[in-house]
């Protein structure tokens, strides 16, 4: 497998994880909005913390994808 193919494969893998994390973000946010009245304060705090963690993970994955794209441009 050439370096270019390996980088493209890694980008595709990271895109899959990014999609999964964005889906998790919307699921948690949707739960928080629909259960806002009935949820305890602790549940809302945990949901907010989970949203923060998922957001940081998505930003890290996005950054990694951009690094690989820059590396891929350098090969061409």
N, C-alpha and C positions, 0 to 999 in steps of 0.2 A: 504494500500500500504506500503510495507516494505521500509526501508531507502535505501536499495540497488536499488530497483526499482525506487524510487524517484530520486536518483542521476543519474541513467541511463537515465531517462526521461529528466532531466535537461541538461545532456550532449547532448542528441539528439536535444533539443531545441536550445542550443547554437551553435551546428554544423549547424543547418539550418540558423541561423542569420549570422554565419561566411560565409557560401556559398553566401548568399544574398549580404553581404558587399564586398566580393571578386568580385562578378559579377558587382556590382556598380563601383568598382575600375577600372576594365577593360573597362567598358562602358565610364567612364569619361576620362580615358587615351586614348582610341580609338578616342573619340571626339576631344581631344586636338591634337592628331597627325594628324588627317585628316583635321582639320580646322585651323591648325597652321598659314597658310599664310593669311587666311581671317579673323581670329578672332582678336578682339581688344585686346589691352594690358590688359584691365580690365577683359575681359573674360578669358584670359589665367591665370591671377592672381587668379581669383575665382576658376578656374579648378584646379590649383596647390594647393590652400588652401583646396579644397574639397578632393583631393587625400591625402593630409596630414591627414585630419580629419578621412577619411575612413581607412587609414593605422593604425592610433592610435586605432580606434575602433576594427579593426581586431586583433591587438596585445592584446588588453584587453580581447576580447572574447577568444582568444587562451590561455591566462593566466588563465582565469576562467575555461576553459575545463581541463587544466592540474591540477588545484587545485582539481576539482571534481574527476579526475582520481586518484590523490594521496589519496583522501579521500576514494574512492572506494577500492583501494588496501588495505587500513587499515582495511576495514570491512571483507575482505576475509581471 
